[in-house]
């Protein structure tokens, strides 16, 4: 379409130039005829220009269309989030809240325990262990990676998942490998994290709310 528009403009320019300076564009015998019919020729050029006017507007319309599209494309281009996606982080914080609620784990870990006696720390650890274990079993199905007793000889098969086995010692050749089970490992077959609030105003939820006693 752009080539058609340029051709239409070119034709009009040629016709106007022929009407104004015929001796430069047409053969000599036709110069006198053009000068004698100059007024009629100008009207004819005007008619041709009107007929070619839609083609001429293709250039302007195409240009305007491109100008309109650029801001529109910029408007829908994804923008970097200032706060980032906090969905996964919010789930983690919520589970920390569960550990705090069930076993006071955050209180224990954030407390400076050096001044306390070992017996005091041990007594607190029992309560924390019970509560946190209950929370883990409620939200995760945790099972061993290997069922064999620790200390037994096991075979690590070819094609094992890298996150399921950690090989230590001398590693020679290709799997399968045979070695001693030092730790049976842990995995989870089910995860059921606590739900988080949909709207937090771009912030992470609190692990545990501040408690204020009113009087």
C-alpha positions as CSV (number, residue, x, y, z in Angstrom):
1,X,0.0,0.0,0.0
2,X,2.8,2.4,0.7
3,X,4.2,1.9,-2.8
4,X,0.8,2.7,-4.3
5,X,0.7,5.9,-2.3
6,X,4.1,7.0,-3.4
7,X,3.3,6.2,-7.0
8,X,0.1,8.4,-6.8
9,X,2.1,11.3,-5.4
10,X,4.7,10.9,-8.1
11,X,2.0,11.0,-10.9
12,X,0.5,14.2,-9.5
13,X,4.0,15.9,-9.3
14,X,4.7,14.9,-12.9
15,X,1.4,16.3,-14.1
16,X,1.8,19.6,-12.3
17,X,5.4,19.9,-13.5
18,X,4.2,19.3,-17.1
19,X,1.5,21.9,-16.8
20,X,3.9,24.5,-15.4
21,X,7.0,23.8,-17.5
22,X,6.0,21.6,-20.4
23,X,9.1,22.3,-22.5
24,X,11.2,20.3,-19.9
25,X,9.0,17.2,-19.8
26,X,7.2,16.8,-23.1
27,X,8.2,16.8,-26.8
28,X,8.3,20.1,-28.6
29,X,5.2,19.7,-30.8
30,X,3.1,19.2,-27.6
31,X,4.3,22.3,-25.8
32,X,2.1,24.7,-27.7
33,X,-0.9,22.4,-27.3
34,X,-0.4,22.3,-23.5
35,X,0.0,26.1,-23.3
36,X,-3.2,26.6,-25.3
37,X,-5.1,24.2,-23.1
38,X,-3.4,25.2,-19.8
39,X,-6.6,25.9,-17.9
40,X,-8.3,22.6,-19.0
41,X,-5.1,20.7,-18.1
42,X,-5.1,22.2,-14.6
43,X,-8.7,21.1,-14.0
44,X,-7.8,17.6,-15.3
45,X,-4.8,17.5,-12.9
46,X,-7.2,18.5,-10.0
47,X,-9.6,15.7,-11.0
48,X,-6.8,13.1,-11.1
49,X,-5.5,14.4,-7.7
50,X,-9.0,13.9,-6.2
51,X,-9.2,10.4,-7.6
52,X,-5.8,9.6,-6.1
53,X,-6.5,11.2,-2.8
54,X,-7.5,8.0,-1.0
55,X,-4.2,6.4,-2.0
56,X,-2.3,9.5,-0.9
57,X,-3.9,9.3,2.6
58,X,-2.5,5.7,3.0
59,X,0.9,7.3,3.8
60,X,-0.6,9.5,6.5
61,X,-2.8,6.9,7.9
62,X,0.0,4.3,8.1
63,X,2.2,6.8,9.8
64,X,-0.5,7.7,12.3
65,X,-1.3,4.1,13.0
66,X,2.3,3.4,13.9
67,X,2.5,6.4,16.2
68,X,-0.7,5.2,18.0
69,X,0.5,1.6,18.3
70,X,3.8,2.5,20.0
71,X,2.3,4.0,23.2
72,X,-0.3,1.2,23.3
73,X,2.4,-1.5,23.1
74,X,4.4,0.3,25.8
75,X,1.3,0.5,28.1
76,X,0.8,-3.3,28.0
77,X,4.5,-4.2,28.4
78,X,5.0,-6.0,31.7
79,X,6.6,-3.8,34.3
80,X,9.0,-4.9,37.0
81,X,7.3,-5.2,40.4
82,X,8.7,-2.9,43.0
83,X,7.8,-5.3,45.9
84,X,8.3,-8.6,44.0
85,X,6.1,-11.6,44.1
86,X,5.6,-12.4,47.8
87,X,3.3,-15.4,47.4
88,X,5.8,-18.1,48.2
89,X,7.4,-16.0,50.9
90,X,4.0,-15.5,52.5
91,X,3.4,-19.2,52.7
92,X,6.8,-19.7,54.4
93,X,6.1,-17.0,56.9
94,X,2.7,-18.5,57.6
95,X,4.3,-21.9,58.4
96,X,6.7,-20.2,60.7
97,X,3.7,-18.8,62.4
98,X,2.4,-22.3,62.8
99,X,5.7,-23.4,64.4
100,X,5.5,-20.4,66.7
101,X,1.9,-21.2,67.7
102,X,2.4,-24.9,68.2
103,X,5.8,-25.0,69.7
104,X,7.0,-21.4,70.4
105,X,9.9,-22.1,68.1
106,X,10.5,-18.5,67.1
107,X,10.5,-17.4,70.8
108,X,13.1,-20.1,71.5
109,X,15.4,-19.4,68.5
110,X,15.3,-15.6,69.0
111,X,16.0,-15.9,72.7
112,X,19.6,-15.5,74.0
113,X,19.9,-18.9,75.8
114,X,23.5,-18.5,77.0
115,X,22.5,-17.2,80.5
116,X,20.2,-20.3,81.1
117,X,21.3,-23.6,82.6
118,X,21.4,-26.7,80.4
119,X,18.5,-28.2,82.4
120,X,16.3,-25.2,81.6
121,X,17.2,-25.3,77.9
122,X,16.5,-29.1,77.9
123,X,13.1,-28.7,79.6
124,X,12.1,-26.0,77.1
125,X,13.3,-28.1,74.2
126,X,10.9,-30.9,75.1
127,X,8.0,-28.6,74.8
128,X,9.2,-27.1,71.6
129,X,9.9,-30.5,70.1
130,X,6.4,-31.7,70.9
131,X,4.7,-28.7,69.4
132,X,6.8,-28.4,66.3
133,X,6.6,-32.1,65.5
134,X,2.8,-31.9,65.7
135,X,2.9,-29.0,63.2
136,X,5.2,-30.9,60.8
137,X,3.0,-34.0,60.8
138,X,-0.1,-31.8,60.3
139,X,1.2,-30.0,57.2
140,X,3.7,-32.5,55.7
141,X,3.8,-36.2,55.1
142,X,7.4,-36.9,56.0
143,X,9.0,-40.3,55.3
144,X,12.6,-41.6,55.0
145,X,14.3,-41.5,51.6
146,X,15.8,-45.0,52.4
147,X,14.0,-47.6,54.5
148,X,17.1,-49.6,55.4
149,X,18.6,-49.2,58.9
150,X,21.5,-46.7,59.2
151,X,24.8,-48.5,59.0
152,X,23.7,-51.1,56.5
153,X,25.1,-51.6,53.0
154,X,22.9,-50.1,50.3
155,X,23.0,-49.7,46.5
156,X,22.5,-46.3,44.9
157,X,21.0,-47.2,41.5
158,X,21.8,-45.6,38.1
159,X,19.7,-42.6,37.3
160,X,19.1,-41.6,40.9
161,X,17.8,-38.1,41.6
162,X,20.7,-35.9,42.7
163,X,18.6,-34.4,45.5
164,X,17.7,-37.9,46.9
165,X,21.3,-39.1,47.7
166,X,24.5,-37.4,48.7
167,X,27.5,-39.4,47.9
168,X,30.5,-38.9,50.2
169,X,34.0,-40.5,50.2
170,X,35.7,-41.9,47.1
171,X,33.5,-41.8,44.1
172,X,34.9,-43.9,41.3
173,X,33.2,-45.0,38.1
174,X,29.6,-44.8,37.2
175,X,26.5,-45.9,39.2
176,X,25.2,-48.2,40.6
177,X,27.2,-47.5,43.7
178,X,27.5,-49.6,46.9
179,X,28.1,-48.0,50.2
180,X,27.2,-47.6,53.9
181,X,24.0,-45.7,54.8
182,X,25.1,-43.0,57.1
183,X,21.8,-41.1,57.2
184,X,18.5,-42.4,55.8
185,X,17.4,-38.9,54.6
186,X,13.9,-37.4,54.6
187,X,11.4,-36.5,52.0
188,X,7.7,-35.3,51.9
189,X,5.0,-36.8,49.9
190,X,2.4,-34.2,50.8
191,X,2.5,-30.5,51.5
192,X,-0.5,-28.6,52.9
193,X,0.7,-25.2,53.9
194,X,-1.6,-22.9,55.8
195,X,-3.5,-20.4,53.7
196,X,-2.4,-16.8,53.6
197,X,-4.4,-13.6,53.3
198,X,-5.0,-12.6,49.6
199,X,-4.2,-8.9,50.2
200,X,-1.4,-7.8,52.5
201,X,-0.8,-4.4,50.9
202,X,2.5,-5.6,49.4
203,X,4.0,-6.8,52.7
204,X,4.6,-10.2,54.2
205,X,2.2,-11.4,57.0
206,X,3.3,-11.3,60.6
207,X,4.7,-14.5,62.0
208,X,2.9,-13.9,65.3
209,X,0.9,-10.8,66.2
210,X,2.0,-8.6,69.1
211,X,-0.3,-9.3,72.1
212,X,-1.6,-6.3,74.0
213,X,-3.5,-6.6,77.2
214,X,-6.1,-3.9,77.6
215,X,-7.0,-2.6,81.0
